Amino acid sequence: MSTLVIVESPTKAKTIRNYLPKGYRVEASMGHVRDLPKSASEIPASVKGEKWAQLGVNVEADFEPLYLVPKDKKKVVKALKDALKDADELVLATDEDREGESISWHLLQLLKPKVPTKRMVFHEITEDAIQAALDSCRDIDDQLVRAQETRRILDRLVGYTLSPLLWKKIAWGLSAGRVQSVAVKLLVARERDRRAFKQGSYWDLKATLEQSKNAFEAKLVSLGGTRVATGSDFDENTGQIAAGRNVVLLDETQAQALKQRLEASVWSVSNLEERPSSPKPAPPFTTSTLQQEANRKLRLSARDTMRTAQSLYEKGFITYMRTDSVNLSQQAIDAARTCVEQKYGKEYLSPKPRQYATKSKGAQEAHEAIRPAGSTFRTPQETGLKDREKSLYDLIWKRTVACQMANARQTHITVSIEVDDAVFKATGKRIDFPGFFRAYVEGSDDPNAALEDREVTLPQLKVGDTPSCTELEPIGHETKPPARYTEATLVKTLEKEGIGRPSTYASVIGTIIDRGYVHPLNNSLMPTFTAFAVTDLLDKHFPDLVDVKFTARMERTLDEISTGEADWLPYLKDFYSGDAGLSGQVESRESQIDPAEARTVDLDDLSAKVRIGKYGPYIEAVNEEEGEEAETVRASIPLDVSPADLSDEQVQVLLKQKTEGPEKLGLHPENGEPIYALIGPYGPYVRLGDKTEENPKPKQVSLPKGVARESVDLEMAVGLLSLPRLLGMHPDTGAKIKASLGRFGPYVVHDQGKEGKDYRSLKKEDDVLQVTLERALELLAQPKRGRGRKAAKPLRELGKHPESEEPINIYDGPYGPYIKYEKVNASLPEGKKVEDITLEEAVEIIAAKASTKKKTTRKKSTAKKSTAKKSTTKKSTTKKSTTKRASAAKKTGTTATKKSTSRTKKSTSAKKAESEAD
């Protein structure tokens, strides 16, 4: 008996084959095999003249969807039909969520199997899971299919009804979507808050104190019995202290005077408090929390996180990655607790197994959290994974293991120190037992570094002690505007508000970036002027569609359809049809929307108008110089100027550059060419020479970050245009050392030609135009560090290697202490303590580990060659058998039935409208 198993992807097919018995053939559908039409050319001739044909949904016949096999899927469908002819049984093994259920249903509709058909579901690709799934197959869940179909139809109705309106009224190629438009509105609202923000300033004092030769810091908290103002006391709309706050607001003069008065006074400890706390580990990952942490720790976008997680799942490394559940199976709990005991010891285990309850009301996708697959968890080092996949697996492994670890125990220490009528406070934190911190600290990519950061040591103090003040420094502060959303905080907000599904957040964020509604800026999401225009139009004319609560209720109804609590057809009719429905609203309001008004972005306190044009946003102002006719002047807005920061001063500079040409700084001292300061689409820059036919691309250099265009003079411009600067030759290699500006800012480089280039970023205090050879050598001598990663401190320094004279140290790692020498890491021998290891023993241990490494590499290389040979043989055999089947098919005259489709000119409009990210 032969069985055909269909999954979505070739990777998943390849992994699953290893766990199926003989006689099972696995093929991939390559995702969905049917969908609504995406262009006019896909619409069959029989319905092309119908009013609803462009929608792909027959709104006049109970919202019947028009499903078609896309052109690029016809070969796939034919191959699946051919494979089914040789099968005695069909098993549909697509993913276990609504999308996977829908793919299986579409396959069933297309293939029309005459053999027994089963639906197989599993949430991890391991031998045990696949065998269990084979033993407990079921039928397709029609309610899940209907829920997914309703969601797809709803998204199509919103996208294809509103998007054409945006093209007419604002700009071509824009889109609206049920979830994406609400996400954009959240970003725009935050940007408006930033624009309305008024900055406040305040001062306080920081004291450096010393007790028993141990220094510590304390901060001024009250004066004359009244609390000193902090940033939280200010009103963001006025920049002044909020009404009703009884606080002391110090300015610079008052802070300096207070410093003079307190310096000579006696400091005395008046109170000391110790407060214990016991933080608990976070639950294992859901789709949403994985996206948030991967963005914070690994700087991965939601889209990249999901692609990487999908690959890990299909290769059998993790469980299914689209889930709202934090539940762990007993198998997973046992595996995690075994890991804890083996890697950290029994004292790090939680007293009882931890089981987490899912709080999300709509949670109903996969039934288990994201975790390493299998009944035993492979450590990241054992997987053989690399780069992004290894980093993400490491994150999942740590979070899962940590959730079965003991609580951390820490003590917060607060010391009050009085001096005259002022009170200063010093705070400390002592980690009494690291617990789960040993494996995982939320928001930090290095648990060991995080432990160091979390501990703030204070000297032994008691009430009545009189520490000496060694330094008293007045410090000025300015309040900061509300932070922009990052991908992590946007995902968190969407989930909290119940908007969309976590499994779709990656595509939602990807869509709003691709459509030009968002400009990623230093890991934050900056909404564009176009986002403002679209949000304003939708908010004014279709407020429900961008209302957070309305969208959340819509999401709950879709969930209720999946459980049978709500009926899909009445809901769609109510949403779309009739005068109050979306279609009627668009029809009645289209004539009320003035395109000129829709293209204008209203920004508070800005004298010029901001409009959305064919080539992007621009400013428009009337130039009314005395004695001359009024003239309308327009100038493009650079991409890096945010709606929150656009000011009248910037507007004047852009308009002046447009009317009078670029500002001329002077002539180059060597060649006499003019040097200009300009603002372009990517920000301010300097340019050497005029644009001519002979010189269409004159040399130009962007200004370093933090340098304002107004501060650039001729000398600085000449220096920037001379980059890269040759600083001299390296004393050891004789190779050139240069200073220049790059994508990540100013840097120095040791250029050794074929040997490669060694880069170091310049520090804040360094000037790329002034840095010397000596300073460059100093920076190049420092060890290279990863971005944002803190160098770990050794537990013990053993000394230098007798041959290379490179240091050999002992470090504390996630799995206990280890010896490190160059790129070799070796665990301590069993029973040996850190203090017992000598330099000679360490050299032997390292040599043994290095030789093992070489052997493993050779074995892997040989294995690869042998696998390659087998693979070639398999391919050859497959080719022969395929040829035989093809000729047999020809002889019997068997052909796949093809549906005739009228070929018409592709409609770009319909293609652009495909905007429903969720």
Residue pairs with C-beta under 8 A, 6 or more apart in sequence:
1 23
1 88
1 89
2 23
2 24
2 25
2 86
2 87
2 88
2 89
3 23
3 24
3 25
3 87
3 88
3 89
3 90
3 91
4 25
4 27
4 83
4 84
4 86
4 87
4 89
4 90
4 91
5 16
5 20
5 24
5 25
5 26
5 27
5 91
5 93
5 120
6 26
6 27
6 28
6 29
6 80
6 90
6 91
6 92
6 93
6 94
6 104
6 107
7 13
7 16
7 26
7 27
7 28
7 29
7 93
7 94
8 28
8 29
8 30
8 31
8 94
8 95
8 100
8 103
9 28
9 30
9 31
9 314
10 28
10 30
11 311
11 314
11 315
12 28
12 125
12 313
12 314
13 26
13 27
13 28
15 125
15 314
15 315
15 316
16 26
16 93
16 125
16 130
17 24
17 26
18 127
19 125
19 126
19 127
19 130
19 131
20 26
20 130
20 134
24 91
25 83
25 86
25 87
27 79
27 80
27 83
28 76
29 76
29 80
29 94
29 103
29 107
30 73
30 76
31 103
32 73
32 102
32 103
32 106
33 69
33 73
33 76
33 77
33 80
33 103
33 106
33 107
33 110
34 67
34 68
34 69
34 70
34 73
34 106
34 109
34 110
35 67
35 68
35 70
36 56
36 57
36 65
36 66
36 67
36 68
36 152
36 156
37 43
37 56
37 66
37 68
37 910
38 70
38 910
38 911
38 914
39 906
39 907
39 908
39 910
39 911
40 48
40 54
40 904
40 905
40 906
40 907
40 910
41 903
41 904
41 905
41 906
41 907
42 68
42 70
42 71
42 901
43 53
43 54
43 56
43 66
43 902
43 904
44 66
44 68
44 899
44 901
44 902
45 901
45 902
47 53
47 66
48 902
48 904
50 58
51 60
52 58
52 59
52 60
53 66
54 160
54 907
54 910
55 156
55 157
55 160
55 161
56 65
56 66
56 156
56 160
57 63
57 64
57 65
57 66
57 153
57 156
57 157
58 64
58 65
58 66
59 157
59 576
59 577
59 583
62 569
63 153
63 569
63 572
63 573
63 576
65 149
65 152
65 153
67 106
67 109
68 901
69 77
69 110
69 899
74 898
77 110
77 111
78 896
80 107
80 111
81 111
81 896
82 885
82 889
82 896
84 90
84 111
84 113
84 115
85 894
87 115
88 115
88 116
89 115
89 116
89 117
89 118
90 111
90 113
90 115
90 116
90 117
90 118
91 117
91 118
91 119
91 120
91 134
91 137
92 104
92 107
92 108
92 117
92 118
92 119
92 120
92 140
93 120
93 121
93 122
93 133
94 100
94 101
94 103
94 104
94 107
95 103
95 320
95 322
96 121
96 122
96 123
96 320
96 365
96 366
97 320
97 322
97 365
97 366
97 503
98 144
98 145
98 147
98 148
98 151
98 365
98 562
99 148
99 322
99 503
100 121
101 119
101 140
101 141
101 144
101 145
101 148
102 144
102 145
102 148
102 149
102 152
104 119
104 140
105 140
105 142
105 145
108 117
108 140
118 137
118 138
118 139
119 137
119 138
119 139
119 140
119 141
120 133
120 134
120 137
121 133
121 138
122 129
122 130
122 132
122 133
123 129
123 319
123 320
123 323
123 366
123 367
123 368
124 313
124 316
124 318
124 319
124 320
124 373
124 374
125 313
125 314
125 315
125 316
125 373
126 316
126 373
126 374
126 375
128 374
128 375
129 373
143 561
143 562
143 563
143 564
144 562
146 561
146 562
146 568
147 558
147 559
147 561
147 562
147 568
149 568
150 558
150 561
150 568
150 571
150 572
151 558
151 918
152 916
153 572
154 178
154 554
154 558
154 572
154 575
155 177
155 178
155 916
155 917
155 918
156 916
157 572
157 575
157 576
157 582
157 583
158 176
158 177
158 178
158 545
158 582
158 916
159 175
159 176
159 177
159 178
159 913
159 914
159 915
159 916
160 910
160 913
161 582
161 583
161 586
162 176
162 181
162 538
162 542
162 545
162 582
162 586
163 174
163 175
163 176
163 912
163 913
163 915
164 909
164 913
165 176
165 586
165 590
165 593
166 174
166 175
166 176
166 534
166 537
167 173
167 174
167 909
167 912
168 590
168 595
169 537
169 593
169 595
169 598
169 599
170 530
170 533
170 534
170 537
170 595
170 598
170 599
170 612
171 530
171 599
171 612
171 613
171 614
172 614
172 912
173 515
173 912
174 515
174 530
174 534
175 511
175 515
175 912
175 913
175 915
176 534
176 538
176 545
176 915
177 508
177 511
177 915
177 916
177 917
177 918
178 500
178 545
178 551
178 554
178 916
178 918
179 494
179 499
179 500
179 504
179 508
179 551
179 917
179 918
180 508
180 511
180 512
180 515
180 517
180 915
180 917
180 918
181 534
181 535
181 538
181 545
181 546
182 494
182 499
182 545
182 546
182 547
182 548
182 551
183 490
183 494
183 499
183 500
183 508
183 509
183 512
184 512
184 517
184 518
184 527
184 531
184 534
184 535
185 535
185 538
185 539
185 546
185 548
186 485
186 490
186 493
186 494
186 548
187 484
187 485
187 490
187 512
187 517
187 518
187 525
187 527
187 531
188 527
188 531
188 532
188 535
190 482
190 484
190 485
190 527
191 484
191 526
191 527
191 532
191 642
191 643
191 644
192 643
192 644
193 236
193 481
193 482
194 481
194 482
194 484
194 642
194 644
195 603
195 604
195 643
195 644
195 645
196 236
196 237
196 604
197 236
197 237
197 481
197 482
197 644
198 235
198 236
198 237
198 238
198 239
198 240
199 239
199 478
199 479
199 481
200 231
200 234
200 235
200 239
200 240
200 241
200 478
200 479
201 251
201 476
201 477
201 478
201 479
202 229
202 230
202 231
202 234
202 249
202 250
202 476
202 477
202 479
203 250
203 251
203 252
203 254
203 255
203 474
203 475
203 476
203 477
204 219
204 220
204 228
204 230
204 250
204 255
204 474
204 475
204 477
205 219
205 220
205 255
205 258
205 259
205 262
205 422
205 424
205 472
205 473
205 474
205 475
206 217
206 218
206 219
206 220
206 472
206 473
206 475
207 217
207 218
207 219
207 220
207 267
207 417
207 424
207 469
207 471
207 472
207 473
208 215
208 216
208 217
208 469
208 470
208 471
208 472
208 473
209 215
209 216
209 217
209 218
209 267
209 417
209 426
209 467
209 468
209 469
209 470
210 216
210 467
210 468
210 470
211 459
211 460
211 461
211 465
211 467
211 468
212 459
212 460
214 459
215 470
216 426
216 428
216 457
216 458
216 459
216 467
217 426
218 415
218 417
218 424
218 425
218 426
219 424
219 425
219 426
220 228
220 422
220 423
220 424
221 227
221 228
221 423
221 424
221 425
222 228
222 248
222 422
222 423
223 248
223 250
223 258
223 421
223 422
223 423
224 248
224 421
225 421
226 246
226 247
226 248
227 246
227 247
227 248
228 247
228 248
228 250
229 241
229 245
229 247
229 248
229 249
229 250
231 477
231 479
231 480
233 241
233 242
233 245
233 247
234 240
234 241
234 242
234 479
235 241
235 242
235 243
236 479
236 481
236 482
239 479
241 247
241 249
250 258
252 474
252 476
255 474
255 475
255 476
256 474
258 422
258 474
259 472
259 473
259 474
261 420
262 419
262 420
262 422
262 469
262 472
263 469
263 472
265 419
265 420
266 419
266 466
267 417
267 418
267 419
267 424
267 466
267 467
267 468
267 469
268 417
268 418
268 419
268 464
268 465
268 466
269 415
269 416
269 417
269 461
269 462
269 463
269 464
269 465
269 466
269 467
270 416
270 417
270 418
270 423
270 463
271 414
271 415
271 416
271 463
272 413
272 414
272 415
272 416
272 461
272 462
272 463
273 413
273 414
273 415
274 411
274 412
274 413
275 411
275 412
275 413
275 414
276 409
276 410
276 411
276 412
276 432
277 409
277 410
277 411
277 412
278 407
278 408
278 409
278 410
279 407
279 408
279 410
279 435
280 407
280 436
281 354
281 402
281 403
281 404
281 405
281 407
281 435
281 436
281 440
282 289
282 399
282 402
282 403
282 440
282 442
283 289
283 326
283 356
283 369
283 403
284 326
284 328
284 356
284 369
284 370
284 371
284 399
284 400
284 403
285 293
285 369
285 370
285 371
285 396
285 399
285 400
286 323
286 324
286 325
286 326
286 360
286 369
286 370
286 502
287 306
287 321
287 322
287 323
287 324
287 365
287 370
287 502
287 503
287 505
288 324
288 491
288 492
288 495
288 502
288 505
290 305
290 309
290 321
290 370
290 395
290 396
291 302
291 305
291 306
291 487
291 488
291 491
291 502
291 505
291 506
292 487
292 488
292 489
292 491
292 492
293 395
293 399
293 442
293 443
293 488
294 300
294 304
294 305
294 392
294 395
295 301
295 302
295 305
295 486
295 487
295 488
295 491
295 523
296 443
296 486
296 488
297 395
297 443
297 444
297 445
298 305
298 388
298 391
298 392
298 395
298 445
299 523
300 308
300 388
300 392
301 487
301 506
301 509
301 510
302 487
302 491
302 505
302 506
302 509
302 510
303 506
303 507
303 509
303 510
304 388
305 392
305 506
306 321
306 506
308 388
308 389
308 392
309 318
309 321
309 370
309 392
310 321
311 389
312 318
312 321
312 385
312 389
312 392
312 393
312 396
313 319
313 320
313 321
313 373
316 373
317 372
317 373
317 378
317 383
317 385
317 389
317 393
318 370
318 371
318 372
318 373
318 393
318 396
319 366
319 368
319 369
319 370
319 371
319 372
319 373
320 366
320 368
320 370
321 370
322 365
322 366
322 502
322 503
323 365
323 366
323 367
323 368
323 369
323 370
324 358
324 360
324 362
324 363
324 364
324 365
324 502
325 358
325 363
325 365
325 366
325 367
325 368
325 369
326 356
326 357
326 358
326 369
327 355
327 356
327 357
327 358
327 367
327 368
327 369
328 336
328 355
328 356
328 368
328 369
328 371
328 400
328 403
329 368
331 375
332 368
332 369
332 371
332 400
333 353
333 354
333 355
333 404
334 375
335 372
335 374
335 375
335 376
335 377
336 371
336 377
336 400
336 401
336 403
336 404
337 349
337 353
337 404
338 376
338 377
339 377
339 379
339 401
340 348
340 349
340 401
340 404
340 405
340 439
341 348
341 349
343 379
343 401
343 439
343 814
343 815
343 816
344 405
344 438
344 439
344 815
344 816
347 406
348 405
348 406
348 435
348 436
348 438
349 404
349 405
349 406
350 404
350 405
350 406
350 407
351 406
353 404
354 403
354 404
356 369
356 403
360 495
361 498
361 556
361 559
362 498
362 501
362 555
362 556
362 559
364 559
364 562
364 563
365 501
365 503
369 400
370 396
371 377
371 396
371 400
372 378
372 393
372 396
372 397
372 400
377 397
377 400
377 401
378 397
379 397
379 815
380 390
380 393
380 394
380 397
383 390
383 393
385 393
398 439
398 440
398 447
398 814
399 440
401 439
401 440
402 436
402 439
402 440
403 436
405 435
405 436
405 438
405 439
406 433
406 435
406 436
407 435
407 436
408 431
408 433
408 434
408 435
408 436
408 437
409 431
409 432
409 433
409 435
410 429
410 430
410 431
410 432
410 454
411 429
411 430
411 432
412 427
412 428
412 429
413 427
413 428
413 429
413 430
413 458
414 425
414 426
414 427
415 425
415 426
415 427
415 428
415 458
415 461
416 423
416 424
416 425
417 423
417 424
417 425
417 426
417 467
418 424
419 469
426 458
427 456
428 456
428 457
428 458
429 454
429 455
429 456
430 455
430 457
431 437
431 451
431 454
431 455
434 451
437 447
437 450
437 451
437 454
438 447
438 451
438 814
439 447
439 814
440 447
441 447
441 450
441 451
441 454
444 450
444 453
445 788
445 789
446 789
446 790
446 792
447 814
448 792
448 812
448 813
448 814
449 789
449 790
449 792
452 790
452 793
453 790
461 467
481 644
483 489
483 524
484 521
484 524
484 525
484 526
485 493
485 524
485 525
486 523
486 524
486 525
487 509
487 523
487 525
490 505
490 509
490 525
491 502
491 505
491 509
494 500
494 505
494 508
495 502
495 505
497 548
497 551
497 552
498 552
498 555
498 556
499 548
499 551
499 552
499 555
500 508
500 551
500 555
500 918
501 555
501 918
504 917
504 918
507 917
507 918
508 917
508 918
509 518
509 525
510 917
511 915
511 917
512 518
512 531
512 917
513 519
513 520
513 525
515 915
516 528
516 530
517 527
517 528
517 530
517 531
517 534
518 525
518 526
518 527
518 528
518 531
519 525
519 526
519 527
519 528
519 639
520 526
521 640
521 642
526 642
527 643
528 617
528 643
529 601
529 610
529 612
529 617
529 637
529 643
530 612
530 616
530 617
532 601
532 603
532 643
533 598
533 599
533 600
533 601
533 612
535 546
536 598
536 601
536 602
537 593
537 598
538 545
538 546
539 546
541 585
541 589
541 592
541 593
542 582
542 585
542 586
542 589
544 550
545 551
545 582
557 566
557 571
560 566
561 567
561 568
561 571
573 581
574 581
575 581
575 582
576 582
576 583
577 583
577 584
578 584
579 588
599 611
599 612
599 613
600 609
600 610
600 611
600 612
601 610
601 611
601 612
601 617
601 643
603 610
603 643
603 646
605 648
606 646
606 647
606 648
606 651
607 621
607 648
607 651
608 619
608 620
608 621
608 648
608 651
608 655
609 619
609 620
609 621
610 617
610 618
610 619
610 620
610 637
610 643
610 646
611 617
611 618
611 619
611 620
615 636
616 636
616 637
617 636
617 637
618 634
618 635
618 636
618 637
619 634
619 635
619 637
619 651
619 654
619 655
620 632
620 633
620 634
621 632
621 633
621 651
621 655
622 630
622 631
622 632
622 633
623 630
623 631
623 632
623 633
623 655
623 659
624 630
633 655
633 658
633 659
634 658
635 654
635 655
635 657
635 658
636 654
636 681
637 646
637 654
638 679
638 680
638 681
638 682
638 683
639 681
639 682
639 683
640 682
640 683
641 650
653 679
653 709
654 679
656 663
657 663
657 678
657 679
662 676
662 677
662 678
662 687
663 676
663 677
663 678
664 674
664 675
664 676
665 675
665 676
665 677
665 686
665 712
665 713
665 714
665 717
666 674
666 675
666 714
666 717
667 673
667 674
667 675
668 674
668 675
668 688
668 718
668 721
669 718
673 688
673 689
674 688
674 689
674 690
675 686
675 687
675 688
675 714
675 717
675 718
675 721
676 686
676 687
677 684
677 685
677 686
677 709
677 712
677 717
678 684
678 685
678 686
678 687
678 700
679 685
679 709
682 702
683 702
683 703
684 702
684 703
684 708
684 709
684 712
685 700
685 701
685 702
685 703
686 700
686 701
686 703
686 712
686 717
686 720
686 721
687 698
687 699
687 700
688 698
688 699
688 700
688 721
689 695
689 698
689 699
690 698
691 697
691 698
699 721
701 720
701 721
701 723
701 741
702 741
703 709
703 712
703 720
704 720
704 741
704 745
704 746
704 768
705 745
707 716
716 769
719 725
719 769
720 741
720 769
723 739
723 740
723 741
723 768
724 738
724 739
724 740
724 749
725 738
725 739
725 740
725 768
725 769
726 736
726 737
726 738
727 737
727 738
727 739
727 748
727 771
727 772
727 773
727 776
728 736
728 737
728 773
729 735
729 736
729 737
730 736
730 737
730 750
730 777
730 780
731 777
733 750
733 752
733 755
735 750
735 751
735 752
735 753
735 755
736 750
736 751
737 748
737 749
737 750
737 751
737 773
737 776
737 777
737 780
738 748
738 749
738 751
739 746
739 747
739 748
739 749
739 762
739 768
739 771
739 776
740 746
740 747
740 749
740 768
741 747
741 768
744 761
745 761
745 762
746 761
746 762
746 766
746 768
746 771
747 759
747 760
747 761
747 762
747 768
748 759
748 760
748 762
748 771
748 776
748 779
748 780
749 757
749 758
749 759
749 760
750 757
750 758
750 759
750 780
751 757
752 758
758 780
758 784
760 776
760 779
760 780
760 782
760 784
762 768
762 771
762 779
763 779
766 775
783 791
785 791
792 811
792 812
794 809
794 810
794 811
794 820
795 809
795 810
795 811
795 812
795 817
795 834
796 809
796 810
796 834
796 835
796 837
797 807
797 809
798 808
798 809
798 810
798 819
798 837
798 838
798 839
798 842
799 807
799 808
799 839
800 806
800 807
800 808
801 807
801 808
801 821
801 843
801 846
802 843
804 822
806 821
806 822
807 821
808 819
808 820
808 821
808 839
808 842
808 843
808 846
809 819
809 820
810 817
810 818
810 819
810 820
810 828
810 834
810 837
810 842
811 817
811 818
811 820
813 825
815 827
816 827
816 828
817 827
817 828
817 834
818 825
818 826
818 827
818 828
819 825
819 826
819 827
819 828
819 837
819 842
819 845
819 846
821 842
821 846
824 846
824 849
824 850
824 853
825 849
826 845
826 846
826 848
826 849
828 834
828 837
828 845
829 845
889 895
